[in-house]
Amino acid sequence: MQNSPSDKNEQGERDRRGSDGSGGSDGRRRELLRYAGLSSEVAASIGIAVFVGIKADKWLKVSFPILSWGLPLLVIVVLIIKLIKASSGKNDGK
């Protein structure tokens, strides 16, 4: 049995959309933007936490840089928890 031109077009459309019928390219782009936003948030949060920690250590005149280490560590723990919740795939209330 020969494939007609319309069969080839339909197959090409399925390949572009992905096997589940959703827009494969749009879905990938959306995921890329989602994770790019999360990584930007991580970088900015850690940078701000380090800056605030250094300033707080100088203001409190602490000999050991406890806040310079503690604040970024706290931010990393909170962000890991947030990333786990965001990537778990659960859509609570959505």
N, CA, C and O atoms as a GROMACS GRO file, in nm:
protein
  376
    1MET      N    1   0.084  -0.118   0.000
    1MET     CA    2   0.000   0.000   0.000
    1MET      C    3   0.088   0.124   0.000
    1MET      O    4   0.184   0.132   0.077
    2GLN      N    5   0.057   0.219  -0.084
    2GLN     CA    6   0.138   0.339  -0.097
    2GLN      C    7   0.084   0.449  -0.007
    2GLN      O    8  -0.036   0.459   0.018
    3ASN      N    9   0.176   0.530   0.040
    3ASN     CA   10   0.136   0.645   0.121
    3ASN      C   11   0.101   0.761   0.030
    3ASN      O   12   0.179   0.798  -0.058
    4SER      N   13  -0.014   0.818   0.050
    4SER     CA   14  -0.053   0.933  -0.029
    4SER      C   15   0.014   1.057   0.029
    4SER      O   16   0.061   1.054   0.143
    5PRO      N   17   0.019   1.166  -0.047
    5PRO     CA   18   0.080   1.290   0.006
    5PRO      C   19   0.014   1.338   0.133
    5PRO      O   20   0.080   1.394   0.221
    6SER      N   21  -0.118   1.318   0.145
    6SER     CA   22  -0.185   1.365   0.267
    6SER      C   23  -0.142   1.280   0.387
    6SER      O   24  -0.133   1.332   0.499
    7ASP      N   25  -0.116   1.148   0.366
    7ASP     CA   26  -0.067   1.064   0.475
    7ASP      C   27   0.070   1.113   0.523
    7ASP      O   28   0.097   1.114   0.643
    8LYS      N   29   0.155   1.152   0.430
    8LYS     CA   30   0.288   1.201   0.467
    8LYS      C   31   0.276   1.332   0.544
    8LYS      O   32   0.350   1.354   0.640
    9ASN      N   33   0.184   1.420   0.502
    9ASN     CA   34   0.165   1.546   0.573
    9ASN      C   35   0.115   1.524   0.714
    9ASN      O   36   0.160   1.589   0.809
   10GLU      N   37   0.021   1.430   0.729
   10GLU     CA   38  -0.030   1.400   0.863
   10GLU      C   39   0.079   1.343   0.952
   10GLU      O   40   0.088   1.377   1.070
   11GLN      N   41   0.163   1.256   0.896
   11GLN     CA   42   0.274   1.199   0.973
   11GLN      C   43   0.372   1.309   1.013
   11GLN      O   44   0.422   1.310   1.125
   12GLY      N   45   0.400   1.400   0.921
   12GLY     CA   46   0.491   1.511   0.952
   12GLY      C   47   0.436   1.600   1.062
   12GLY      O   48   0.511   1.646   1.148
   13GLU      N   49   0.304   1.624   1.059
   13GLU     CA   50   0.241   1.703   1.165
   13GLU      C   51   0.253   1.634   1.299
   13GLU      O   52   0.282   1.698   1.400
   14ARG      N   53   0.230   1.502   1.302
   14ARG     CA   54   0.242   1.426   1.427
   14ARG      C   55   0.384   1.432   1.480
   14ARG      O   56   0.405   1.443   1.601
   15ASP      N   57   0.482   1.423   1.390
   15ASP     CA   58   0.622   1.428   1.433
   15ASP      C   59   0.656   1.563   1.494
   15ASP      O   60   0.728   1.571   1.593
   16ARG      N   61   0.604   1.670   1.434
   16ARG     CA   62   0.632   1.804   1.486
   16ARG      C   63   0.563   1.830   1.618
   16ARG      O   64   0.620   1.895   1.705
   17ARG      N   65   0.442   1.779   1.635
   17ARG     CA   66   0.366   1.801   1.758
   17ARG      C   67   0.416   1.714   1.871
   17ARG      O   68   0.402   1.751   1.988
   18GLY      N   69   0.471   1.602   1.841
   18GLY     CA   70   0.508   1.507   1.944
   18GLY      C   71   0.407   1.396   1.946
   18GLY      O   72   0.298   1.409   1.889
   19SER      N   73   0.441   1.287   2.010
   19SER     CA   74   0.356   1.169   2.008
   19SER      C   75   0.225   1.190   2.083
   19SER      O   76   0.126   1.123   2.054
   20ASP      N   77   0.223   1.281   2.179
   20ASP     CA   78   0.101   1.301   2.257
   20ASP      C   79   0.007   1.405   2.195
   20ASP      O   80  -0.100   1.431   2.248
   21GLY      N   81   0.047   1.464   2.084
   21GLY     CA   82  -0.039   1.560   2.017
   21GLY      C   83  -0.021   1.702   2.065
   21GLY      O   84  -0.076   1.794   2.004
   22SER      N   85   0.054   1.723   2.171
   22SER     CA   86   0.077   1.860   2.219
   22SER      C   87   0.188   1.922   2.136
   22SER      O   88   0.265   1.851   2.071
   23GLY      N   89   0.196   2.052   2.137
   23GLY     CA   90   0.300   2.121   2.063
   23GLY      C   91   0.436   2.093   2.125
   23GLY      O   92   0.469   2.153   2.227
   24GLY      N   93   0.514   2.005   2.068
   24GLY     CA   94   0.642   1.964   2.125
   24GLY      C   95   0.739   2.080   2.140
   24GLY      O   96   0.805   2.094   2.243
   25SER      N   97   0.747   2.163   2.038
   25SER     CA   98   0.841   2.275   2.042
   25SER      C   99   0.799   2.377   2.148
   25SER      O  100   0.883   2.428   2.222
   26ASP      N  101   0.670   2.406   2.155
   26ASP     CA  102   0.622   2.502   2.254
   26ASP      C  103   0.639   2.449   2.396
   26ASP      O  104   0.674   2.524   2.487
   27GLY      N  105   0.615   2.319   2.414
   27GLY     CA  106   0.631   2.258   2.545
   27GLY      C  107   0.776   2.262   2.592
   27GLY      O  108   0.804   2.291   2.708
   28ARG      N  109   0.866   2.234   2.500
   28ARG     CA  110   1.009   2.239   2.536
   28ARG      C  111   1.052   2.382   2.567
   28ARG      O  112   1.128   2.405   2.660
   29ARG      N  113   1.002   2.476   2.489
   29ARG     CA  114   1.038   2.616   2.512
   29ARG      C  115   0.985   2.662   2.648
   29ARG      O  116   1.053   2.733   2.721
   30ARG      N  117   0.862   2.621   2.680
   30ARG     CA  118   0.803   2.656   2.808
   30ARG      C  119   0.885   2.598   2.924
   30ARG      O  120   0.910   2.667   3.023
   31GLU      N  121   0.926   2.472   2.911
   31GLU     CA  122   1.009   2.410   3.015
   31GLU      C  123   1.144   2.479   3.027
   31GLU      O  124   1.195   2.501   3.137
   32LEU      N  125   1.203   2.514   2.913
   32LEU     CA  126   1.332   2.584   2.914
   32LEU      C  127   1.319   2.718   2.986
   32LEU      O  128   1.404   2.752   3.068
   33LEU      N  129   1.215   2.793   2.956
   33LEU     CA  130   1.195   2.922   3.021
   33LEU      C  131   1.166   2.905   3.170
   33LEU      O  132   1.209   2.986   3.252
   34ARG      N  133   1.095   2.799   3.204
   34ARG     CA  134   1.065   2.772   3.345
   34ARG      C  135   1.194   2.747   3.423
   34ARG      O  136   1.216   2.806   3.529
   35TYR      N  137   1.279   2.660   3.370
   35TYR     CA  138   1.402   2.628   3.441
   35TYR      C  139   1.505   2.742   3.434
   35TYR      O  140   1.586   2.758   3.525
   36ALA      N  141   1.501   2.819   3.327
   36ALA     CA  142   1.589   2.937   3.320
   36ALA      C  143   1.549   3.038   3.426
   36ALA      O  144   1.635   3.101   3.487
   37GLY      N  145   1.420   3.054   3.446
   37GLY     CA  146   1.372   3.144   3.551
   37GLY      C  147   1.410   3.095   3.689
   37GLY      O  148   1.449   3.174   3.775
   38LEU      N  149   1.398   2.965   3.711
   38LEU     CA  150   1.436   2.909   3.841
   38LEU      C  151   1.585   2.925   3.867
   38LEU      O  152   1.626   2.957   3.979
   39SER      N  153   1.667   2.903   3.765
   39SER     CA  154   1.812   2.916   3.784
   39SER      C  155   1.852   3.062   3.807
   39SER      O  156   1.943   3.090   3.884
   40SER      N  157   1.784   3.154   3.742
   40SER     CA  158   1.809   3.296   3.767
   40SER      C  159   1.771   3.334   3.909
   40SER      O  160   1.841   3.412   3.974
   41GLU      N  161   1.661   3.278   3.956
   41GLU     CA  162   1.618   3.304   4.093
   41GLU      C  163   1.719   3.250   4.194
   41GLU      O  164   1.747   3.315   4.294
   42VAL      N  165   1.773   3.132   4.167
   42VAL     CA  166   1.874   3.072   4.255
   42VAL      C  167   1.998   3.160   4.261
   42VAL      O  168   2.047   3.191   4.369
   43ALA      N  169   2.048   3.200   4.144
   43ALA     CA  170   2.170   3.282   4.139
   43ALA      C  171   2.150   3.416   4.209
   43ALA      O  172   2.236   3.459   4.287
   44ALA      N  173   2.038   3.482   4.183
   44ALA     CA  174   2.012   3.612   4.245
   44ALA      C  175   1.994   3.598   4.396
   44ALA      O  176   2.043   3.680   4.472
   45SER      N  177   1.924   3.495   4.438
   45SER     CA  178   1.899   3.476   4.582
   45SER      C  179   2.027   3.450   4.659
   45SER      O  180   2.048   3.505   4.767
   46ILE      N  181   2.113   3.366   4.603
   46ILE     CA  182   2.240   3.337   4.671
   46ILE      C  183   2.328   3.461   4.674
   46ILE      O  184   2.392   3.490   4.775
   47GLY      N  185   2.332   3.534   4.563
   47GLY     CA  186   2.411   3.657   4.559
   47GLY      C  187   2.365   3.760   4.660
   47GLY      O  188   2.446   3.822   4.729
   48ILE      N  189   2.235   3.777   4.670
   48ILE     CA  190   2.180   3.873   4.768
   48ILE      C  191   2.208   3.826   4.910
   48ILE      O  192   2.240   3.907   4.996
   49ALA      N  193   2.195   3.694   4.934
   49ALA     CA  194   2.220   3.641   5.068
   49ALA      C  195   2.366   3.661   5.110
   49ALA      O  196   2.394   3.693   5.225
   50VAL      N  197   2.459   3.642   5.018
   50VAL     CA  198   2.601   3.664   5.049
   50VAL      C  199   2.625   3.811   5.079
   50VAL      O  200   2.692   3.845   5.177
   51PHE      N  201   2.570   3.899   4.996
   51PHE     CA  202   2.588   4.043   5.017
   51PHE      C  203   2.533   4.087   5.152
   51PHE      O  204   2.600   4.158   5.228
   52VAL      N  205   2.410   4.045   5.182
   52VAL     CA  206   2.348   4.081   5.310
   52VAL      C  207   2.427   4.021   5.426
   52VAL      O  208   2.444   4.086   5.529
   53GLY      N  209   2.475   3.898   5.410
   53GLY     CA  210   2.553   3.834   5.516
   53GLY      C  211   2.682   3.908   5.544
   53GLY      O  212   2.719   3.926   5.660
   54ILE      N  213   2.751   3.950   5.441
   54ILE     CA  214   2.876   4.026   5.459
   54ILE      C  215   2.849   4.158   5.528
   54ILE      O  216   2.920   4.197   5.621
   55LYS      N  217   2.745   4.229   5.480
   55LYS     CA  218   2.711   4.358   5.542
   55LYS      C  219   2.671   4.340   5.689
   55LYS      O  220   2.710   4.420   5.774
   56ALA      N  221   2.593   4.235   5.718
   56ALA     CA  222   2.549   4.211   5.856
   56ALA      C  223   2.667   4.175   5.946
   56ALA      O  224   2.673   4.218   6.061
   57ASP      N  225   2.762   4.097   5.893
   57ASP     CA  226   2.881   4.062   5.972
   57ASP      C  227   2.964   4.187   6.004
   57ASP      O  228   3.015   4.201   6.115
   58LYS      N  229   2.977   4.276   5.906
   58LYS     CA  230   3.052   4.400   5.931
   58LYS      C  231   2.979   4.489   6.031
   58LYS      O  232   3.042   4.549   6.118
   59TRP      N  233   2.846   4.497   6.019
   59TRP     CA  234   2.767   4.582   6.107
   59TRP      C  235   2.770   4.530   6.250
   59TRP      O  236   2.779   4.608   6.344
   60LEU      N  237   2.762   4.398   6.266
   60LEU     CA  238   2.765   4.338   6.399
   60LEU      C  239   2.907   4.320   6.454
   60LEU      O  240   2.926   4.284   6.570
   61LYS      N  241   3.006   4.346   6.368
   61LYS     CA  242   3.148   4.334   6.403
   61LYS      C  243   3.179   4.195   6.459
   61LYS      O  244   3.242   4.180   6.564
   62VAL      N  245   3.133   4.094   6.385
   62VAL     CA  246   3.157   3.956   6.423
   62VAL      C  247   3.293   3.915   6.367
   62VAL      O  248   3.323   3.943   6.251
   63SER      N  249   3.375   3.848   6.450
   63SER     CA  250   3.509   3.810   6.404
   63SER      C  251   3.503   3.692   6.306
   63SER      O  252   3.587   3.681   6.217
   64PHE      N  253   3.405   3.606   6.323
   64PHE     CA  254   3.388   3.490   6.236
   64PHE      C  255   3.270   3.519   6.141
   64PHE      O  256   3.164   3.561   6.187
   65PRO      N  257   3.286   3.498   6.011
   65PRO     CA  258   3.180   3.535   5.915
   65PRO      C  259   3.062   3.438   5.916
   65PRO      O  260   3.034   3.370   5.817
   66ILE      N  261   2.994   3.432   6.029
   66ILE     CA  262   2.886   3.336   6.046
   66ILE      C  263   2.766   3.368   5.956
   66ILE      O  264   2.707   3.276   5.898
   67LEU      N  265   2.729   3.494   5.944
   67LEU     CA  266   2.614   3.529   5.860
   67LEU      C  267   2.648   3.522   5.711
   67LEU      O  268   2.560   3.497   5.629
   68SER      N  269   2.774   3.544   5.678
   68SER     CA  270   2.816   3.531   5.538
   68SER      C  271   2.805   3.387   5.491
   68SER      O  272   2.789   3.362   5.372
   69TRP      N  273   2.815   3.294   5.582
   69TRP     CA  274   2.800   3.152   5.548
   69TRP      C  275   2.657   3.104   5.575
   69TRP      O  276   2.602   3.026   5.498
   70GLY      N  277   2.600   3.149   5.684
   70GLY     CA  278   2.470   3.098   5.727
   70GLY      C  279   2.355   3.139   5.638
   70GLY      O  280   2.271   3.056   5.603
   71LEU      N  281   2.350   3.266   5.599
   71LEU     CA  282   2.240   3.312   5.515
   71LEU      C  283   2.236   3.242   5.378
   71LEU      O  284   2.130   3.196   5.337
   72PRO      N  285   2.349   3.234   5.307
   72PRO     CA  286   2.344   3.161   5.179
   72PRO      C  287   2.308   3.013   5.196
   72PRO      O  288   2.238   2.956   5.113
   73LEU      N  289   2.356   2.952   5.306
   73LEU     CA  290   2.322   2.812   5.330
   73LEU      C  291   2.171   2.798   5.354
   73LEU      O  292   2.109   2.705   5.302
   74LEU      N  293   2.114   2.888   5.430
   74LEU     CA  294   1.970   2.887   5.454
   74LEU      C  295   1.892   2.907   5.324
   74LEU      O  296   1.792   2.840   5.300
   75VAL      N  297   1.938   2.999   5.242
   75VAL     CA  298   1.873   3.026   5.113
   75VAL      C  299   1.881   2.903   5.023
   75VAL      O  300   1.783   2.869   4.956
   76ILE      N  301   1.995   2.836   5.021
   76ILE     CA  302   2.010   2.716   4.938
   76ILE      C  303   1.914   2.607   4.983
   76ILE      O  304   1.851   2.542   4.899
   77VAL      N  305   1.901   2.587   5.113
   77VAL     CA  306   1.809   2.484   5.164
   77VAL      C  307   1.666   2.518   5.125
   77VAL      O  308   1.592   2.431   5.080
   78VAL      N  309   1.626   2.643   5.143
   78VAL     CA  310   1.490   2.684   5.107
   78VAL      C  311   1.466   2.669   4.957
   78VAL      O  312   1.359   2.624   4.916
   79LEU      N  313   1.564   2.705   4.876
   79LEU     CA  314   1.548   2.694   4.731
   79LEU      C  315   1.543   2.549   4.685
   79LEU      O  316   1.470   2.516   4.592
   80ILE      N  317   1.619   2.460   4.749
   80ILE     CA  318   1.613   2.318   4.714
   80ILE      C  319   1.474   2.264   4.744
   80ILE      O  320   1.418   2.190   4.663
   81ILE      N  321   1.419   2.301   4.858
   81ILE     CA  322   1.283   2.257   4.892
   81ILE      C  323   1.184   2.311   4.789
   81ILE      O  324   1.094   2.239   4.745
   82LYS      N  325   1.200   2.436   4.750
   82LYS     CA  326   1.111   2.496   4.651
   82LYS      C  327   1.125   2.427   4.515
   82LYS      O  328   1.025   2.403   4.448
   83LEU      N  329   1.249   2.396   4.474
   83LEU     CA  330   1.270   2.329   4.347
   83LEU      C  331   1.210   2.189   4.347
   83LEU      O  332   1.154   2.145   4.246
   84ILE      N  333   1.222   2.119   4.458
   84ILE     CA  334   1.163   1.985   4.467
   84ILE      C  335   1.011   1.993   4.455
   84ILE      O  336   0.950   1.913   4.385
   85LYS      N  337   0.951   2.089   4.522
   85LYS     CA  338   0.806   2.105   4.512
   85LYS      C  339   0.764   2.145   4.372
   85LYS      O  340   0.662   2.098   4.322
   86ALA      N  341   0.842   2.232   4.307
   86ALA     CA  342   0.807   2.278   4.172
   86ALA      C  343   0.823   2.169   4.069
   86ALA      O  344   0.747   2.164   3.972
   87SER      N  345   0.920   2.081   4.086
   87SER     CA  346   0.945   1.978   3.987
   87SER      C  347   0.876   1.847   4.017
   87SER      O  348   0.891   1.750   3.942
   88SER      N  349   0.801   1.841   4.126
   88SER     CA  350   0.735   1.716   4.162
   88SER      C  351   0.621   1.682   4.066
   88SER      O  352   0.578   1.567   4.059
   89GLY      N  353   0.574   1.781   3.992
   89GLY     CA  354   0.469   1.755   3.894
   89GLY      C  355   0.329   1.761   3.951
   89GLY      O  356   0.232   1.740   3.877
   90LYS      N  357   0.315   1.790   4.077
   90LYS     CA  358   0.183   1.801   4.137
   90LYS      C  359   0.128   1.940   4.108
   90LYS      O  360   0.196   2.041   4.126
   91ASN      N  361   0.005   1.943   4.062
   91ASN     CA  362  -0.061   2.070   4.035
   91ASN      C  363  -0.167   2.091   4.141
   91ASN      O  364  -0.286   2.069   4.116
   92ASP      N  365  -0.127   2.133   4.258
   92ASP     CA  366  -0.220   2.155   4.367
   92ASP      C  367  -0.305   2.277   4.338
   92ASP      O  368  -0.255   2.390   4.338
   93GLY      N  369  -0.431   2.255   4.312
   93GLY     CA  370  -0.522   2.365   4.292
   93GLY      C  371  -0.512   2.432   4.157
   93GLY      O  372  -0.573   2.536   4.135
   94LYS      N  373  -0.436   2.375   4.065
   94LYS     CA  374  -0.421   2.436   3.933
   94LYS      C  375  -0.492   2.355   3.829
   94LYS      O  376  -0.490   2.391   3.711
   0.00000   0.00000   0.00000
